[in-house]
Amino acid sequence: MSLSGSAVPAPPTAGPAGLAAARAHLFTTGSVERYRHVLADGIDRVATRVATADRPFTGVTPDDLAPRVAGVDLDRPLGDTGAALDELHDVYLRDAVYFHHPRYLAHLNCPVVIPALLGEAVLSAVNSSLDTWDQSAGGTLIERRLVGWTAARIGLGPTADGIFTSGGTQSNLQAMLLAREEAYTHVVGSSTTRLSRPEVLSRLRVVTSAAGHFSVQKAAKLLGLAAEAVITVATDTNRRMRTDDLAATIERCQRDGLVVMAVVATAGTTDFGTIDPLSRIADICTAAGVWLHVDAAYGCGLLVSPTRRHLLGGIERADSVTVDYHKSFFQPVSSSALIVRDRRVLRHATWHADYLNPARMVEQRIPNQVDKSIQTTRRFDALKLWLTLRIMGPDAIGALFDEVVDRAAGAWRMLTADPRFEVVTRSQLSTVVFRYLPTGAGRDLVDAANLHAREALAASGAALVAGTKVDGAHYLKFTLLNPETTLDDIACVLDLIADHAGRYVRTAIGSTLPCPVA
Ligand SMILES: Cc1ncc(COP(=O)(O)O)c(C=O)c1O
């Protein structure tokens, strides 16, 4: 390990020599050769590390790693790129979690496509900021084209618009902001009495399913809604929103003088990969005059699927849709968008500042994106998707996503046929929720054995799987997003889990159980 300051003398940091040294690091006309070399060096380190990664993780613990990171003297630069990259290897690259590896089966993280990495390199070097035209020029137009392209894939019609965001959490937050403001305007406009804003906000409700994403609850809290504002309705045996419960909930709210400001349907639940019945939900929302938001952070990959687009049937009736390209379009973090049916609702995110986006710009028809965003300075993340579409095309992305959905179906079949495991519902996307379930072990022991197996597997670094709770019990989860993951990989990981969990159970009950059958 080479910690800072150990071998390389510190570069000059003061006086004219220090200033000249600092200026040499600026990316300017005079430093393009340096830029080429430095980036090539960094790319080479990453390529070497990925090429030699024989497992997704080294199993490093926070206790191992923390002293190494803490030992870096941030006030004493190494000056030299090679030395800094050596150090980076020690504090990050060697022990990072590699989503590129076929046995990374844990969270909704995808391996990324090379055209998007090219986009990432270009966008950070040019460093456009997508708030205003005078900081982005063509970037603004490219983002607008991609928003339009996505809206057309969803089928939202000619008035649609949207904005790129940092992720599904932000897209859901902005959707709830727009829905809240629309509901507020409607309630105040239709009331015969004067209502204060807090009074109205306290009556607003959001309805989602028990399998919806927690960012909906977080958004409600950030938006100043009541603590009980998010009502979760039950799911069916396939973990899809129960529409009878949804209809009854909306009716109950109306009877109680509450206002349902939005229904959030999920197209790809995080744990179960299931898609709520979007058409039926849209019928209910239309009848009740309620905003329908579809959280397709995960399921948006189906928009380009050559074979499964129909699974999103009904999404075209949404008022707003969250798409996370950094989940199922194989894009690097961050890359997400909120798409809305009626572009006028984006005005709720608008604020004119004299120095940046005065109202006269609208009259002058100078395009800007800051009027639609809750951010100001904003990355040109859209460029990654642009290059991906221009180099690979949408069908190629859809084919990659189809492949992981097929693989998950294969994993589900494998698990249902394996007496060592119990598997929960079959995903429409690419997750598999299951647990090791030896005969004769009590509930607490089964929970502990599955928790142990996940931890032991991560500590070995041989594979990474996720965990979740189903009806209060601990389960394990595969999220498959790497088309390179084979059924052999999955079979091998299942054997490792059964080994770890089985050993745990046998130790716990003093080897009185028969060995689990492999
Ligand atoms: C269904 C769903 N919605 C929203 C999110 C949040 O997305 P992000 O992590 O990009 O903020 C996730 C994350 O896993 C998700 O699965």
The ligand as an SDF file (V2000), in Angstrom:
LIG
                    3D

 16 16  0  0  0  0  0  0  0  0999 V2000
  -39.3290    0.7110   -8.0410 C   0  0  0  0  0  0  0  0  0  0  0  0
  -38.2540    1.6900   -7.6500 C   0  0  0  0  0  0  0  0  0  0  0  0
  -38.5330    2.9930   -7.6170 N   0  0  0  0  0  0  0  0  0  0  0  0
  -37.6230    3.9130   -7.2680 C   0  0  0  0  0  0  0  0  0  0  0  0
  -36.3450    3.5340   -6.9110 C   0  0  0  0  0  0  0  0  0  0  0  0
  -35.3340    4.5690   -6.4990 C   0  0  0  0  0  0  0  0  0  0  0  0
  -34.4390    4.7570   -7.5530 O   0  0  0  0  0  0  0  0  0  0  0  0
  -32.9990    5.4100   -7.2970 P   0  0  0  0  0  0  0  0  0  0  0  0
  -32.2460    4.4270   -6.4880 O   0  0  0  0  0  0  0  0  0  0  0  0
  -32.4730    5.5930   -8.6740 O   0  0  0  0  0  0  0  0  0  0  0  0
  -33.2020    6.6920   -6.5930 O   0  0  0  0  0  0  0  0  0  0  0  0
  -35.9970    2.1790   -6.9320 C   0  0  0  0  0  0  0  0  0  0  0  0
  -34.6510    1.7460   -6.5260 C   0  0  0  0  0  0  0  0  0  0  0  0
  -34.3450    0.5960   -6.4530 O   0  0  0  0  0  0  0  0  0  0  0  0
  -36.9750    1.2340   -7.3210 C   0  0  0  0  0  0  0  0  0  0  0  0
  -36.7060   -0.0740   -7.3430 O   0  0  0  0  0  0  0  0  0  0  0  0
  1  2  1  0
  2  3  1  0
  2 15  2  0
  3  4  2  0
  4  5  1  0
  5  6  1  0
  5 12  2  0
  6  7  1  0
  7  8  1  0
  8  9  2  0
  8 10  1  0
  8 11  1  0
 12 13  1  0
 12 15  1  0
 13 14  2  0
 15 16  1  0
M  END
$$$$
